[in-house]
Amino acid sequence: MATDAARILVLPAGGRPWLADAVRAGGAEPVTEGRASAVVWTDPKDPAGLRRLLDEQPDIDWVQLPWAGIEPYVDVLDHDRRWTCGKGVYADPVAEQALMLALAGLRGMGTYARATTWEGPIGRNLLGARVVVVGGGGISESLVRLLEPFGCEIVVVRRTEQPFPGATRTVTQQHLDDELPDADLVVLAVALTPETEGLFDARRLRLLPSHAWIVNVARGRHIVTDDLVEVLAEGAIGGAGLDVVDPEPLPDGHPLWTLPNCFITPHVGNTPEMAVPLLSARVRENVRRYLAGEELLGPVDVDAGY
């Protein structure tokens, strides 16, 4: 019989069977019933179910949430156990999506793709552009690396002024407004918290130059959608490249679909085909580390909620 330490609950049962395979590959026995000291939770939208499990099994000392955004679970987090999530796992593919949206926007791809006749020249270079990256996590790290060949001036906006690898400068969110009037491109790659919800409203969007593009690969609620529609319709900024929106999915007939200076991709910066091997590797490694008593990857900041 396996010990409790070598048994890890994979619940709710039947959800994402590849997670059980990852637990097994990490050296533990995946189980769907009985007592255990750890759980890999498989449902991104059932915080109540996880809370019931933790109430029934207070000895669980590690919870793995195998996705990056954990907003539905903020009220379940506690200081009684270790919490980990998938943050950082998707960094490379999401950063690639951000770069794609940025290049397409700056180089006028929206106009050209919708054209039915030969168009005149439009567009701006990403080469040498001034880029403001909001967020200091893994996506930003990957994006800054991808931007290196373009010779951009990169300002990273994060919680502290601690230098960010590859960035020209690092500032805190309190100084965000100061950085926008000279930006050619703004990329949102920040966690959704009360401080970042509605971060870009009409006032802040209007601080951008008329040619600037904003790209959002984080969460739709970082931008006030009605304000963005208004600013884009006026041509007050160059445009927006959105892999996330609010609401999501964006309803048919919404104005954002037909604005010529807006690109929308349906939250595909990280597709299931990309996610499964990356998340499997994270869970497998964390199970191995848990059994070995080592530091776990992707720790959740319980107080900050991400």
N, C-alpha and C positions, 0 to 999 in steps of 0.2 A: 504494500500500500504506500502510495506517495505521501510524503509529509505535507502539512499545510503549506509550508514555504514553497514546495514544488508544485502545488496545485494553484492554478490561477483561473478564476471565474471569467468566462467570456459570455457576457450577457448584454441585452436580451438574446435568448437562444435563437439560432437561425439567422441572425443578422451578420452579414459579411463573414462567411465561413473562412475566408483567407486570413482573418485575424487569428482564428484558432490555429491555423497552420503556422503563423508567425510565432505564436506562443510556444508551440511544440518545437519549432526550430531553435528557439531561444533556450530550450532545455527544461521546460516545465510541462506539466500535464494540463491541457485546457479542459475545464469542466463547466457544466451548466447548472449544477446543483451541488448542495452540500456546503461545507464551510471551507473558507480559504482566507489567505491573508492579503490577497490582491485581486483586483478586477480590471479587465479591459472592457470598457463599456462601448457597445456597438451602435447605439442609437443616438444620433446628433440632436434629437428633438424630444427626449423623454427624461428631463431632469427629475420629475416626480418619481419615476421608476427607480432611478439611481438613489434618490434620497431614501426611499423605502428599503432598498437593499442595505444601505449603510446603517439605517436604524436597526435592521434585523441582525446585521453582522458588524457590530461596532469595532471588532478586532481587525477589520480590514485596514491595512496601514499604507496601501498604495493604490491609487486610481489612475489608470491610463485612459485619457480621452483622445482617441486617435484621429483628431482633426485639429486644424490650427485655430479656427475661430470658436470660442467657447462661450459666447454671450448667453445662450440659454441656461448655462450651468453656473453662472456667477453666484446665484443665491444658494447653491448647493456647496460651494467651496467652503472649507474650514481649515483650521490650523491643527487638527487632530491627526492628520495623515498627510502623506506626500501625494501631490497631484502633478501629473505630467500631461502634456498635450502634443499635438503634431506641429507646433510652431517651428519654423525653420525648414521643415521637410519640403515644402513647396517652393522654397525661395527661388531656385533657378528657373523653373518653368514660368512662374508668375513674373519674374523680372524680365524674361524673354518676351512675355506678352506685353508688358509695359513698354519695352523698347519698340516692339512692332507698332503699337498704337501711336507712340510718339512720332516715329518716322512717318507713318502714314498720314498723320495729321499735319505735321510741319511741311511735308512735301506735297500736300494738296491732293492726296489720293481720293478723298471723298468726292471732290469735284470731278476728277478724271473718271472715277469708277461709275459715276452716275451720268456722265456726259453722253449725248447721242450725236455730237458733232465735234469737230476738231477744236480744242480749247487753246487759248493763249497760255503763256508760261505763268505759273504761280509757284509759291512755296518758298521755304526758308531752309537753310542748312541746320542740321543738328551739330555739325562740326563747329566747335568753338562757341556753342550756345551756353547761356547761363541757365543752369538747371537747379531748381529747388526741389529736394526730395524730403517729403514729410514722413518721418518715421525712421527709427534707428535699429531696426531688426534685420532678420536674415534676408528679406526681399531687397531691402535697401543695400545691404552688403553686396548681393549678387548684381544688382543694377549698377552700382558704382563701378564694379569690375567690368561690366559690359560696356559702360560708357568711356572707359579709359582710352580706347583708340580714337574717340571723337574729340579729344582735347577740350572737354567742357570745363567750365567753371562750375563746380558742384557745391551747393550749400545744403547741408543736412540739418533738418530741424528735428530735434529730439528732446527728451525730458531733461537732459543735462548737457552742459557744454563740453563734455569729454570729447576729445578729438575722435573723429570717425575715420577709419582707414580709407584712404583714397579721396576723401572729400577735401575741397579747398578750405572750407570753413565749417564749423558746427555752431549752431545757435539753439536756444531754447524756444519753445512755442510762444513765449511772451514776445519774442522778436520777429514772429512770422510776418506781420504786416510790413515791417521794414524791408523784407527781402522780396516782396512781390512786385513792386513797381518796375524793377529791372529784370524780371524773369522772362525768359523765352519759353520755358517749359516748367510745369509743376507736376510732380508725380506724388500721389497719395499712396503710401504703403505703411500705414500706421494702424495700430489696433483700435477697435471701436470701444471707447470708454465715454463716460459722461462728459469728459473734457474735449473729446474729439467729435462727438455727435454734432452735426450742423456746423462743422468747423468752417466750411466755405458757404457763406450766405451771400446775398446780393452785394452787401458792402464790401466783403473781402474779395469776391470775384472781380469787382470793379476796380480794385487796386492793381489788377494785372494790366499790362500793355495790351493794346488792341490786337496785336499779332500773336499773343501768347496762347499756348494750349495747356489744358489741364487734363491729366490722365489719372484715372482712379482704378486701382487694382486691389483695393483694400475692402471697404464696405460701402454700400450705397448711401448709408445715412451720414457719411462724412460731408456730403453735399446736400444742400436744400434744393430738392429737385425743381420746384416751381421757380425758385430764383435763378437756377441754371437755365431753364427754358427761356426766361425773360432776357437774360444777358446774352444768350446765344442768338435769340431772335433779333435782337438789336444789333448784333455784330460787334458787341462791346469787347469781345475777346476773339482770338482766332478760332477756337473750337474746343471740343471735349472728346476724349477717347475713354470710353467707359466699359470696363469688364464687369462692373457691379453697378446696380442702380437701386433707387428707392421709389416705388415698391419693386420687389423682385419676386417673380418675373414681371417685367414691365408689360402692362396691358396693351393689347392690340389697339391701335388708334392713338396712342399717347403721342404728344407733339415731338418728343425726342426722336421718334422713329424717322421722321421726315425732315428734320432740320439738316440742311446741307453741310453744316459745320459740326456735325456730331457723328461719331462712330460708336456703335454698340456691339459688343460681343457678349454672349449669354453666360457669363461667369464661367469661362472656359480657360482661364489662365492656367488652371490645373484640371485636366480632364480625368475621369476614372482610370483611363489607360495609363496616364502619367502617375496618378496617385497611388494605385495599389502597390507597385513595387517599392515606391519610396516609403509609404507608411508601413509596409511589411518589414522593411529593413529597420525602421525606427523601433517598432514594437519588438522585433526579434532582439535587437541590441539592448533595449531597456529590460527585457526579461532576463537576458544574460547578466546584465549589470545588477539587477535586483537580487538574483540568486547568489551573485558573488559579493554582495554588500558594497557595490561601487556606486558612485554618483550617477544619477539618472539624467537622461537627456530631455530637453524640452520642459524644464520645471515651470509650473504655473506660479505667477506672482499673485498669491491669494488676495492680498490687499488691493492690488491694482486691477485684478479681474481679468488677467490675460497671461 
